[in-house]
Amino acid sequence: MDAALASFEVKAGQAKAESGGKADQFVADLKKRRDEFQTRLKTQAEAGEAALSHAKEDLETQWNGFEAQVKTYFACFAGS
C-alpha cells in the first residue's frame, strides 16, 4: 500500500497542473483508506492475540485436567 501510495503521490505531483486539486484529493483519499486499513489490521491482530491467549488458557486447563486424570488412573492401578 505504501509503495502504491508513493507512486501515486509522484504522479499526482506531475498531474497537479493539469487537473487542479483532483490529484491531491485522490492522494488524500488513498491515505485515508490506508490509515483505516492499518487501524483495522491492528485491531484484528490485537483481537487475534486476545483470542489466542484465551484459547491457550482453556487448553492449559484441559491439559491439567487430563494429566490429573492420568495420574489418578495410574495411582489406582499401582495401588491394586
mmCIF file as gemmi writes it, N, C-alpha and C atoms, coordinates in Angstrom:
data_model
loop_
_atom_site.group_PDB
_atom_site.id
_atom_site.type_symbol
_atom_site.label_atom_id
_atom_site.label_alt_id
_atom_site.label_comp_id
_atom_site.label_asym_id
_atom_site.label_entity_id
_atom_site.label_seq_id
_atom_site.pdbx_PDB_ins_code
_atom_site.Cartn_x
_atom_site.Cartn_y
_atom_site.Cartn_z
_atom_site.occupancy
_atom_site.B_iso_or_equiv
_atom_site.pdbx_formal_charge
_atom_site.auth_seq_id
_atom_site.auth_asym_id
_atom_site.pdbx_PDB_model_num
ATOM 1 N N . MET Axp A 1 ? 0.822 -1.187 0 1 0 ? 1 A 1
ATOM 2 C CA . MET Axp A 1 ? 0 0 0 1 0 ? 1 A 1
ATOM 3 C C . MET Axp A 1 ? 0.871 1.259 0 1 0 ? 1 A 1
ATOM 4 N N . ASP Axp A 2 ? 1.894 1.244 0.836 1 0 ? 2 A 1
ATOM 5 C CA . ASP Axp A 2 ? 2.746 2.429 0.918 1 0 ? 2 A 1
ATOM 6 C C . ASP Axp A 2 ? 3.458 2.697 -0.4 1 0 ? 2 A 1
ATOM 7 N N . ALA Axp A 3 ? 3.921 1.636 -1.071 1 0 ? 3 A 1
ATOM 8 C CA . ALA Axp A 3 ? 4.611 1.812 -2.35 1 0 ? 3 A 1
ATOM 9 C C . ALA Axp A 3 ? 3.669 2.361 -3.411 1 0 ? 3 A 1
ATOM 10 N N . ALA Axp A 4 ? 2.455 1.833 -3.451 1 0 ? 4 A 1
ATOM 11 C CA . ALA Axp A 4 ? 1.475 2.326 -4.423 1 0 ? 4 A 1
ATOM 12 C C . ALA Axp A 4 ? 1.132 3.78 -4.14 1 0 ? 4 A 1
ATOM 13 N N . LEU Axp A 5 ? 0.99 4.102 -2.853 1 0 ? 5 A 1
ATOM 14 C CA . LEU Axp A 5 ? 0.677 5.47 -2.476 1 0 ? 5 A 1
ATOM 15 C C . LEU Axp A 5 ? 1.802 6.417 -2.873 1 0 ? 5 A 1
ATOM 16 N N . ALA Axp A 6 ? 3.04 6.005 -2.652 1 0 ? 6 A 1
ATOM 17 C CA . ALA Axp A 6 ? 4.181 6.838 -3.032 1 0 ? 6 A 1
ATOM 18 C C . ALA Axp A 6 ? 4.2 7.07 -4.537 1 0 ? 6 A 1
ATOM 19 N N . SER Axp A 7 ? 3.903 6.027 -5.296 1 0 ? 7 A 1
ATOM 20 C CA . SER Axp A 7 ? 3.858 6.157 -6.747 1 0 ? 7 A 1
ATOM 21 C C . SER Axp A 7 ? 2.78 7.137 -7.177 1 0 ? 7 A 1
ATOM 22 N N . PHE Axp A 8 ? 1.603 7.022 -6.545 1 0 ? 8 A 1
ATOM 23 C CA . PHE Axp A 8 ? 0.514 7.953 -6.874 1 0 ? 8 A 1
ATOM 24 C C . PHE Axp A 8 ? 0.862 9.384 -6.49 1 0 ? 8 A 1
ATOM 25 N N . GLU Axp A 9 ? 1.593 9.566 -5.402 1 0 ? 9 A 1
ATOM 26 C CA . GLU Axp A 9 ? 1.985 10.911 -4.993 1 0 ? 9 A 1
ATOM 27 C C . GLU Axp A 9 ? 2.878 11.557 -6.044 1 0 ? 9 A 1
ATOM 28 N N . VAL Axp A 10 ? 3.808 10.751 -6.607 1 0 ? 10 A 1
ATOM 29 C CA . VAL Axp A 10 ? 4.694 11.267 -7.652 1 0 ? 10 A 1
ATOM 30 C C . VAL Axp A 10 ? 3.878 11.653 -8.881 1 0 ? 10 A 1
ATOM 31 N N . LYS Axp A 11 ? 2.995 10.758 -9.291 1 0 ? 11 A 1
ATOM 32 C CA . LYS Axp A 11 ? 2.17 11.033 -10.463 1 0 ? 11 A 1
ATOM 33 C C . LYS Axp A 11 ? 1.219 12.194 -10.205 1 0 ? 11 A 1
ATOM 34 N N . ALA Axp A 12 ? 0.748 12.325 -8.963 1 0 ? 12 A 1
ATOM 35 C CA . ALA Axp A 12 ? -0.138 13.425 -8.624 1 0 ? 12 A 1
ATOM 36 C C . ALA Axp A 12 ? 0.587 14.756 -8.757 1 0 ? 12 A 1
ATOM 37 N N . GLY Axp A 13 ? 1.85 14.768 -8.352 1 0 ? 13 A 1
ATOM 38 C CA . GLY Axp A 13 ? 2.638 15.988 -8.499 1 0 ? 13 A 1
ATOM 39 C C . GLY Axp A 13 ? 2.786 16.382 -9.958 1 0 ? 13 A 1
ATOM 40 N N . GLN Axp A 14 ? 2.943 15.385 -10.817 1 0 ? 14 A 1
ATOM 41 C CA . GLN Axp A 14 ? 3.082 15.652 -12.246 1 0 ? 14 A 1
ATOM 42 C C . GLN Axp A 14 ? 1.756 16.134 -12.845 1 0 ? 14 A 1
ATOM 43 N N . ALA Axp A 15 ? 0.669 15.556 -12.362 1 0 ? 15 A 1
ATOM 44 C CA . ALA Axp A 15 ? -0.643 15.868 -12.928 1 0 ? 15 A 1
ATOM 45 C C . ALA Axp A 15 ? -1.313 17.057 -12.251 1 0 ? 15 A 1
ATOM 46 N N . LYS Axp A 16 ? -0.701 17.59 -11.228 1 0 ? 16 A 1
ATOM 47 C CA . LYS Axp A 16 ? -1.315 18.651 -10.445 1 0 ? 16 A 1
ATOM 48 C C . LYS Axp A 16 ? -1.666 19.863 -11.298 1 0 ? 16 A 1
ATOM 49 N N . ALA Axp A 17 ? -0.762 20.262 -12.165 1 0 ? 17 A 1
ATOM 50 C CA . ALA Axp A 17 ? -1.003 21.431 -13.009 1 0 ? 17 A 1
ATOM 51 C C . ALA Axp A 17 ? -2.161 21.182 -13.962 1 0 ? 17 A 1
ATOM 52 N N . GLU Axp A 18 ? -2.3 19.951 -14.42 1 0 ? 18 A 1
ATOM 53 C CA . GLU Axp A 18 ? -3.324 19.622 -15.393 1 0 ? 18 A 1
ATOM 54 C C . GLU Axp A 18 ? -4.725 19.488 -14.763 1 0 ? 18 A 1
ATOM 55 N N . SER Axp A 19 ? -4.787 18.888 -13.588 1 0 ? 19 A 1
ATOM 56 C CA . SER Axp A 19 ? -6.097 18.543 -13.054 1 0 ? 19 A 1
ATOM 57 C C . SER Axp A 19 ? -6.53 19.355 -11.845 1 0 ? 19 A 1
ATOM 58 N N . GLY Axp A 20 ? -5.758 20.33 -11.476 1 0 ? 20 A 1
ATOM 59 C CA . GLY Axp A 20 ? -6.14 21.126 -10.317 1 0 ? 20 A 1
ATOM 60 C C . GLY Axp A 20 ? -5.995 20.325 -9.034 1 0 ? 20 A 1
ATOM 61 N N . GLY Axp A 21 ? -7.036 20.343 -8.209 1 0 ? 21 A 1
ATOM 62 C CA . GLY Axp A 21 ? -6.973 19.69 -6.91 1 0 ? 21 A 1
ATOM 63 C C . GLY Axp A 21 ? -7.435 18.246 -6.909 1 0 ? 21 A 1
ATOM 64 N N . LYS Axp A 22 ? -7.855 17.713 -8.064 1 0 ? 22 A 1
ATOM 65 C CA . LYS Axp A 22 ? -8.347 16.33 -8.1 1 0 ? 22 A 1
ATOM 66 C C . LYS Axp A 22 ? -7.282 15.332 -7.682 1 0 ? 22 A 1
ATOM 67 N N . ALA Axp A 23 ? -6.061 15.536 -8.133 1 0 ? 23 A 1
ATOM 68 C CA . ALA Axp A 23 ? -4.976 14.615 -7.792 1 0 ? 23 A 1
ATOM 69 C C . ALA Axp A 23 ? -4.69 14.66 -6.297 1 0 ? 23 A 1
ATOM 70 N N . ASP Axp A 24 ? -4.691 15.867 -5.729 1 0 ? 24 A 1
ATOM 71 C CA . ASP Axp A 24 ? -4.461 15.993 -4.288 1 0 ? 24 A 1
ATOM 72 C C . ASP Axp A 24 ? -5.563 15.298 -3.499 1 0 ? 24 A 1
ATOM 73 N N . GLN Axp A 25 ? -6.799 15.455 -3.931 1 0 ? 25 A 1
ATOM 74 C CA . GLN Axp A 25 ? -7.915 14.807 -3.247 1 0 ? 25 A 1
ATOM 75 C C . GLN Axp A 25 ? -7.809 13.289 -3.366 1 0 ? 25 A 1
ATOM 76 N N . PHE Axp A 26 ? -7.407 12.819 -4.537 1 0 ? 26 A 1
ATOM 77 C CA . PHE Axp A 26 ? -7.238 11.384 -4.756 1 0 ? 26 A 1
ATOM 78 C C . PHE Axp A 26 ? -6.194 10.817 -3.797 1 0 ? 26 A 1
ATOM 79 N N . VAL Axp A 27 ? -5.055 11.491 -3.676 1 0 ? 27 A 1
ATOM 80 C CA . VAL Axp A 27 ? -3.988 11.046 -2.776 1 0 ? 27 A 1
ATOM 81 C C . VAL Axp A 27 ? -4.464 11.115 -1.33 1 0 ? 27 A 1
ATOM 82 N N . ALA Axp A 28 ? -5.187 12.153 -0.965 1 0 ? 28 A 1
ATOM 83 C CA . ALA Axp A 28 ? -5.713 12.269 0.404 1 0 ? 28 A 1
ATOM 84 C C . ALA Axp A 28 ? -6.678 11.125 0.705 1 0 ? 28 A 1
ATOM 85 N N . ASP Axp A 29 ? -7.526 10.794 -0.272 1 0 ? 29 A 1
ATOM 86 C CA . ASP Axp A 29 ? -8.453 9.675 -0.09 1 0 ? 29 A 1
ATOM 87 C C . ASP Axp A 29 ? -7.706 8.35 0.069 1 0 ? 29 A 1
ATOM 88 N N . LEU Axp A 30 ? -6.662 8.151 -0.725 1 0 ? 30 A 1
ATOM 89 C CA . LEU Axp A 30 ? -5.866 6.93 -0.606 1 0 ? 30 A 1
ATOM 90 C C . LEU Axp A 30 ? -5.182 6.846 0.759 1 0 ? 30 A 1
ATOM 91 N N . LYS Axp A 31 ? -4.668 7.969 1.24 1 0 ? 31 A 1
ATOM 92 C CA . LYS Axp A 31 ? -4.03 7.97 2.559 1 0 ? 31 A 1
ATOM 93 C C . LYS Axp A 31 ? -5.035 7.622 3.648 1 0 ? 31 A 1
ATOM 94 N N . LYS Axp A 32 ? -6.24 8.174 3.518 1 0 ? 32 A 1
ATOM 95 C CA . LYS Axp A 32 ? -7.285 7.89 4.493 1 0 ? 32 A 1
ATOM 96 C C . LYS Axp A 32 ? -7.63 6.409 4.489 1 0 ? 32 A 1
ATOM 97 N N . ARG Axp A 33 ? -7.786 5.835 3.305 1 0 ? 33 A 1
ATOM 98 C CA . ARG Axp A 33 ? -8.101 4.408 3.212 1 0 ? 33 A 1
ATOM 99 C C . ARG Axp A 33 ? -6.969 3.55 3.757 1 0 ? 33 A 1
ATOM 100 N N . ARG Axp A 34 ? -5.72 3.944 3.486 1 0 ? 34 A 1
ATOM 101 C CA . ARG Axp A 34 ? -4.577 3.213 4.011 1 0 ? 34 A 1
ATOM 102 C C . ARG Axp A 34 ? -4.574 3.244 5.535 1 0 ? 34 A 1
ATOM 103 N N . ASP Axp A 35 ? -4.811 4.428 6.091 1 0 ? 35 A 1
ATOM 104 C CA . ASP Axp A 35 ? -4.819 4.563 7.543 1 0 ? 35 A 1
ATOM 105 C C . ASP Axp A 35 ? -5.947 3.744 8.166 1 0 ? 35 A 1
ATOM 106 N N . GLU Axp A 36 ? -7.121 3.739 7.539 1 0 ? 36 A 1
ATOM 107 C CA . GLU Axp A 36 ? -8.239 2.935 8.034 1 0 ? 36 A 1
ATOM 108 C C . GLU Axp A 36 ? -7.896 1.45 7.981 1 0 ? 36 A 1
ATOM 109 N N . PHE Axp A 37 ? -7.254 1.037 6.905 1 0 ? 37 A 1
ATOM 110 C CA . PHE Axp A 37 ? -6.853 -0.362 6.764 1 0 ? 37 A 1
ATOM 111 C C . PHE Axp A 37 ? -5.855 -0.746 7.856 1 0 ? 37 A 1
ATOM 112 N N . GLN Axp A 38 ? -4.853 0.097 8.077 1 0 ? 38 A 1
ATOM 113 C CA . GLN Axp A 38 ? -3.847 -0.198 9.091 1 0 ? 38 A 1
ATOM 114 C C . GLN Axp A 38 ? -4.475 -0.263 10.485 1 0 ? 38 A 1
ATOM 115 N N . THR Axp A 39 ? -5.427 0.618 10.76 1 0 ? 39 A 1
ATOM 116 C CA . THR Axp A 39 ? -6.12 0.6 12.047 1 0 ? 39 A 1
ATOM 117 C C . THR Axp A 39 ? -6.911 -0.682 12.21 1 0 ? 39 A 1
ATOM 118 N N . ARG Axp A 40 ? -7.639 -1.075 11.165 1 0 ? 40 A 1
ATOM 119 C CA . ARG Axp A 40 ? -8.432 -2.305 11.223 1 0 ? 40 A 1
ATOM 120 C C . ARG Axp A 40 ? -7.529 -3.524 11.377 1 0 ? 40 A 1
ATOM 121 N N . LEU Axp A 41 ? -6.424 -3.532 10.662 1 0 ? 41 A 1
ATOM 122 C CA . LEU Axp A 41 ? -5.475 -4.644 10.753 1 0 ? 41 A 1
ATOM 123 C C . LEU Axp A 41 ? -4.913 -4.764 12.165 1 0 ? 41 A 1
ATOM 124 N N . LYS Axp A 42 ? -4.555 -3.635 12.76 1 0 ? 42 A 1
ATOM 125 C CA . LYS Axp A 42 ? -4.028 -3.636 14.125 1 0 ? 42 A 1
ATOM 126 C C . LYS Axp A 42 ? -5.086 -4.139 15.102 1 0 ? 42 A 1
ATOM 127 N N . THR Axp A 43 ? -6.323 -3.694 14.931 1 0 ? 43 A 1
ATOM 128 C CA . THR Axp A 43 ? -7.414 -4.124 15.803 1 0 ? 43 A 1
ATOM 129 C C . THR Axp A 43 ? -7.623 -5.628 15.694 1 0 ? 43 A 1
ATOM 130 N N . GLN Axp A 44 ? -7.611 -6.136 14.467 1 0 ? 44 A 1
ATOM 131 C CA . GLN Axp A 44 ? -7.793 -7.574 14.263 1 0 ? 44 A 1
ATOM 132 C C . GLN Axp A 44 ? -6.63 -8.374 14.863 1 0 ? 44 A 1
ATOM 133 N N . ALA Axp A 45 ? -5.428 -7.856 14.72 1 0 ? 45 A 1
ATOM 134 C CA . ALA Axp A 45 ? -4.26 -8.543 15.279 1 0 ? 45 A 1
ATOM 135 C C . ALA Axp A 45 ? -4.356 -8.6 16.796 1 0 ? 45 A 1
ATOM 136 N N . GLU Axp A 46 ? -4.764 -7.489 17.411 1 0 ? 46 A 1
ATOM 137 C CA . GLU Axp A 46 ? -4.912 -7.469 18.864 1 0 ? 46 A 1
ATOM 138 C C . GLU Axp A 46 ? -6.02 -8.414 19.302 1 0 ? 46 A 1
ATOM 139 N N . ALA Axp A 47 ? -7.121 -8.438 18.566 1 0 ? 47 A 1
ATOM 140 C CA . ALA Axp A 47 ? -8.226 -9.343 18.891 1 0 ? 47 A 1
ATOM 141 C C . ALA Axp A 47 ? -7.768 -10.791 18.735 1 0 ? 47 A 1
ATOM 142 N N . GLY Axp A 48 ? -6.967 -11.032 17.713 1 0 ? 48 A 1
ATOM 143 C CA . GLY Axp A 48 ? -6.439 -12.376 17.497 1 0 ? 48 A 1
ATOM 144 C C . GLY Axp A 48 ? -5.542 -12.816 18.642 1 0 ? 48 A 1
ATOM 145 N N . GLU Axp A 49 ? -4.717 -11.894 19.128 1 0 ? 49 A 1
ATOM 146 C CA . GLU Axp A 49 ? -3.836 -12.211 20.241 1 0 ? 49 A 1
ATOM 147 C C . GLU Axp A 49 ? -4.644 -12.51 21.5 1 0 ? 49 A 1
ATOM 148 N N . ALA Axp A 50 ? -5.708 -11.73 21.734 1 0 ? 50 A 1
ATOM 149 C CA . ALA Axp A 50 ? -6.549 -11.962 22.908 1 0 ? 50 A 1
ATOM 150 C C . ALA Axp A 50 ? -7.25 -13.308 22.799 1 0 ? 50 A 1
ATOM 151 N N . ALA Axp A 51 ? -7.756 -13.622 21.61 1 0 ? 51 A 1
ATOM 152 C CA . ALA Axp A 51 ? -8.426 -14.905 21.401 1 0 ? 51 A 1
ATOM 153 C C . ALA Axp A 51 ? -7.441 -16.053 21.584 1 0 ? 51 A 1
ATOM 154 N N . LEU Axp A 52 ? -6.238 -15.881 21.078 1 0 ? 52 A 1
ATOM 155 C CA . LEU Axp A 52 ? -5.21 -16.91 21.223 1 0 ? 52 A 1
ATOM 156 C C . LEU Axp A 52 ? -4.85 -17.11 22.693 1 0 ? 52 A 1
ATOM 157 N N . SER Axp A 53 ? -4.725 -16.021 23.42 1 0 ? 53 A 1
ATOM 158 C CA . SER Axp A 53 ? -4.408 -16.105 24.842 1 0 ? 53 A 1
ATOM 159 C C . SER Axp A 53 ? -5.511 -16.837 25.601 1 0 ? 53 A 1
ATOM 160 N N . HIS Axp A 54 ? -6.761 -16.516 25.285 1 0 ? 54 A 1
ATOM 161 C CA . HIS Axp A 54 ? -7.898 -17.171 25.932 1 0 ? 54 A 1
ATOM 162 C C . HIS Axp A 54 ? -7.922 -18.661 25.588 1 0 ? 54 A 1
ATOM 163 N N . ALA Axp A 55 ? -7.692 -18.983 24.328 1 0 ? 55 A 1
ATOM 164 C CA . ALA Axp A 55 ? -7.675 -20.383 23.906 1 0 ? 55 A 1
ATOM 165 C C . ALA Axp A 55 ? -6.548 -21.136 24.609 1 0 ? 55 A 1
ATOM 166 N N . LYS Axp A 56 ? -5.41 -20.496 24.761 1 0 ? 56 A 1
ATOM 167 C CA . LYS Axp A 56 ? -4.277 -21.123 25.433 1 0 ? 56 A 1
ATOM 168 C C . LYS Axp A 56 ? -4.632 -21.446 26.878 1 0 ? 56 A 1
ATOM 169 N N . GLU Axp A 57 ? -5.304 -20.507 27.547 1 0 ? 57 A 1
ATOM 170 C CA . GLU Axp A 57 ? -5.724 -20.746 28.933 1 0 ? 57 A 1
ATOM 171 C C . GLU Axp A 57 ? -6.675 -21.936 29.005 1 0 ? 57 A 1
ATOM 172 N N . ASP Axp A 58 ? -7.629 -21.991 28.088 1 0 ? 58 A 1
ATOM 173 C CA . ASP Axp A 58 ? -8.577 -23.11 28.067 1 0 ? 58 A 1
ATOM 174 C C . ASP Axp A 58 ? -7.87 -24.438 27.829 1 0 ? 58 A 1
ATOM 175 N N . LEU Axp A 59 ? -6.936 -24.435 26.879 1 0 ? 59 A 1
ATOM 176 C CA . LEU Axp A 59 ? -6.204 -25.663 26.582 1 0 ? 59 A 1
ATOM 177 C C . LEU Axp A 59 ? -5.344 -26.106 27.764 1 0 ? 59 A 1
ATOM 178 N N . GLU Axp A 60 ? -4.731 -25.152 28.433 1 0 ? 60 A 1
ATOM 179 C CA . GLU Axp A 60 ? -3.925 -25.493 29.602 1 0 ? 60 A 1
ATOM 180 C C . GLU Axp A 60 ? -4.792 -26.099 30.704 1 0 ? 60 A 1
ATOM 181 N N . THR Axp A 61 ? -5.994 -25.56 30.9 1 0 ? 61 A 1
ATOM 182 C CA . THR Axp A 61 ? -6.916 -26.102 31.892 1 0 ? 61 A 1
ATOM 183 C C . THR Axp A 61 ? -7.31 -27.522 31.523 1 0 ? 61 A 1
ATOM 184 N N . GLN Axp A 62 ? -7.629 -27.734 30.251 1 0 ? 62 A 1
ATOM 185 C CA . GLN Axp A 62 ? -7.989 -29.078 29.803 1 0 ? 62 A 1
ATOM 186 C C . GLN Axp A 62 ? -6.818 -30.04 29.959 1 0 ? 62 A 1
ATOM 187 N N . TRP Axp A 63 ? -5.623 -29.578 29.625 1 0 ? 63 A 1
ATOM 188 C CA . TRP Axp A 63 ? -4.438 -30.428 29.74 1 0 ? 63 A 1
ATOM 189 C C . TRP Axp A 63 ? -4.179 -30.794 31.201 1 0 ? 63 A 1
ATOM 190 N N . ASN Axp A 64 ? -4.303 -29.827 32.09 1 0 ? 64 A 1
ATOM 191 C CA . ASN Axp A 64 ? -4.092 -30.103 33.507 1 0 ? 64 A 1
ATOM 192 C C . ASN Axp A 64 ? -5.103 -31.126 34.02 1 0 ? 64 A 1
ATOM 193 N N . GLY Axp A 65 ? -6.339 -31.018 33.577 1 0 ? 65 A 1
ATOM 194 C CA . GLY Axp A 65 ? -7.355 -31.999 33.953 1 0 ? 65 A 1
ATOM 195 C C . GLY Axp A 65 ? -7.009 -33.383 33.421 1 0 ? 65 A 1
ATOM 196 N N . PHE Axp A 66 ? -6.532 -33.437 32.197 1 0 ? 66 A 1
ATOM 197 C CA . PHE Axp A 66 ? -6.126 -34.709 31.595 1 0 ? 66 A 1
ATOM 198 C C . PHE Axp A 66 ? -4.971 -35.33 32.388 1 0 ? 66 A 1
ATOM 199 N N . GLU Axp A 67 ? -3.966 -34.509 32.701 1 0 ? 67 A 1
ATOM 200 C CA . GLU Axp A 67 ? -2.832 -35.014 33.473 1 0 ? 67 A 1
ATOM 201 C C . GLU Axp A 67 ? -3.277 -35.542 34.832 1 0 ? 67 A 1
ATOM 202 N N . ALA Axp A 68 ? -4.161 -34.823 35.488 1 0 ? 68 A 1
ATOM 203 C CA . ALA Axp A 68 ? -4.657 -35.258 36.799 1 0 ? 68 A 1
ATOM 204 C C . ALA Axp A 68 ? -5.387 -36.589 36.675 1 0 ? 68 A 1
ATOM 205 N N . GLN Axp A 69 ? -6.176 -36.742 35.618 1 0 ? 69 A 1
ATOM 206 C CA . GLN Axp A 69 ? -6.909 -37.987 35.416 1 0 ? 69 A 1
ATOM 207 C C . GLN Axp A 69 ? -5.952 -39.144 35.144 1 0 ? 69 A 1
ATOM 208 N N . VAL Axp A 70 ? -4.917 -38.901 34.372 1 0 ? 70 A 1
ATOM 209 C CA . VAL Axp A 70 ? -3.916 -39.942 34.089 1 0 ? 70 A 1
ATOM 210 C C . VAL Axp A 70 ? -3.21 -40.341 35.379 1 0 ? 70 A 1
ATOM 211 N N . LYS Axp A 71 ? -2.841 -39.357 36.197 1 0 ? 71 A 1
ATOM 212 C CA . LYS Axp A 71 ? -2.169 -39.652 37.464 1 0 ? 71 A 1
ATOM 213 C C . LYS Axp A 71 ? -3.082 -40.483 38.366 1 0 ? 71 A 1
ATOM 214 N N . THR Axp A 72 ? -4.348 -40.126 38.41 1 0 ? 72 A 1
ATOM 215 C CA . THR Axp A 72 ? -5.318 -40.895 39.223 1 0 ? 72 A 1
ATOM 216 C C . THR Axp A 72 ? -5.439 -42.305 38.696 1 0 ? 72 A 1
ATOM 217 N N . TYR Axp A 73 ? -5.497 -42.455 37.417 1 0 ? 73 A 1
ATOM 218 C CA . TYR Axp A 73 ? -5.612 -43.77 36.788 1 0 ? 73 A 1
ATOM 219 C C . TYR Axp A 73 ? -4.422 -44.642 37.165 1 0 ? 73 A 1
ATOM 220 N N . PHE Axp A 74 ? -3.204 -44.085 37.02 1 0 ? 74 A 1
ATOM 221 C CA . PHE Axp A 74 ? -2.019 -44.868 37.352 1 0 ? 74 A 1
ATOM 222 C C . PHE Axp A 74 ? -1.919 -45.131 38.846 1 0 ? 74 A 1
ATOM 223 N N . ALA Axp A 75 ? -2.38 -44.19 39.662 1 0 ? 75 A 1
ATOM 224 C CA . ALA Axp A 75 ? -2.347 -44.384 41.111 1 0 ? 75 A 1
ATOM 225 C C . ALA Axp A 75 ? -3.278 -45.532 41.51 1 0 ? 75 A 1
ATOM 226 N N . CYS Axp A 76 ? -4.423 -45.634 40.848 1 0 ? 76 A 1
ATOM 227 C CA . CYS Axp A 76 ? -5.382 -46.705 41.138 1 0 ? 76 A 1
ATOM 228 C C . CYS Axp A 76 ? -4.788 -48.064 40.776 1 0 ? 76 A 1
ATOM 229 N N . PHE Axp A 77 ? -4.119 -48.154 39.634 1 0 ? 77 A 1
ATOM 230 C CA . PHE Axp A 77 ? -3.58 -49.431 39.192 1 0 ? 77 A 1
ATOM 231 C C . PHE Axp A 77 ? -2.273 -49.774 39.893 1 0 ? 77 A 1
ATOM 232 N N . ALA Axp A 78 ? -1.551 -48.768 40.332 1 0 ? 78 A 1
ATOM 233 C CA . ALA Axp A 78 ? -0.299 -49.035 41.035 1 0 ? 78 A 1
ATOM 234 C C . ALA Axp A 78 ? -0.595 -49.544 42.443 1 0 ? 78 A 1
ATOM 235 N N . GLY Axp A 79 ? -1.694 -49.071 43.018 1 0 ? 79 A 1
ATOM 236 C CA . GLY Axp A 79 ? -2.053 -49.486 44.363 1 0 ? 79 A 1
ATOM 237 C C . GLY Axp A 79 ? -2.782 -50.82 44.397 1 0 ? 79 A 1
ATOM 238 N N . SER Axp A 80 ? -3.223 -51.325 43.234 1 0 ? 80 A 1
ATOM 239 C CA . SER Axp A 80 ? -4.001 -52.572 43.202 1 0 ? 80 A 1
ATOM 240 C C . SER Axp A 80 ? -3.162 -53.783 43.4 1 0 ? 80 A 1
